[in-house]
């Protein structure tokens, strides 16, 4: 059992849900985004965006690894920063594009 944080663009809601279910069924504790502002068309302020970014870094701190939702290899600026943060803090990094989910 591992604690895993999902990282990636919030436009990939179906893939987040797919990975969340698969990893949970494998017995892992999965931390994800609070909501999908891009997929669901939710407007947030710059202040909220900064706060959400900090919350996600705290989730990474709590995790043993991150799982990057990189549909078609897409990794945006925020996700790239999360990967770099995870690497600096010794977290394992796995990628949706390379995973075999069951």
Residue pairs with C-beta under 8 A, 6 or more apart in sequence:
1 27
1 28
1 29
2 28
2 29
2 63
2 64
2 65
3 28
3 29
3 31
3 62
3 63
3 64
4 23
4 28
4 29
4 30
4 31
4 63
4 64
4 65
4 66
4 67
5 30
5 31
5 32
5 56
5 59
5 60
5 62
5 63
5 65
5 66
5 67
6 16
6 19
6 20
6 30
6 31
6 32
6 33
6 66
6 67
6 69
7 56
7 60
7 66
7 67
7 68
7 69
7 79
7 82
7 83
7 86
8 15
8 16
8 68
8 69
8 70
8 71
8 75
8 79
8 96
9 38
9 69
9 71
9 74
9 76
9 78
9 79
10 16
10 33
10 35
10 36
10 37
10 38
10 39
11 36
11 38
11 39
12 39
12 69
12 71
13 36
13 39
13 40
15 69
15 71
15 96
16 32
16 33
16 36
16 69
18 101
19 30
19 67
19 69
19 96
19 99
19 101
20 30
20 32
22 101
22 102
23 30
23 67
23 101
24 30
25 102
26 102
31 59
31 62
31 63
33 52
33 56
34 52
34 55
35 42
36 42
37 43
37 44
44 52
53 78
53 81
56 82
57 82
57 85
60 66
60 82
60 85
60 86
60 89
60 91
61 89
63 91
64 91
64 92
65 86
65 91
65 92
65 93
65 94
66 82
66 83
66 86
66 91
66 92
66 93
66 94
67 94
67 95
67 96
67 99
68 75
68 79
68 82
68 83
68 93
68 94
68 95
68 96
69 96
70 79
70 95
70 96
70 97
71 96
71 97
72 97
73 97
75 83
83 93
86 93
87 93
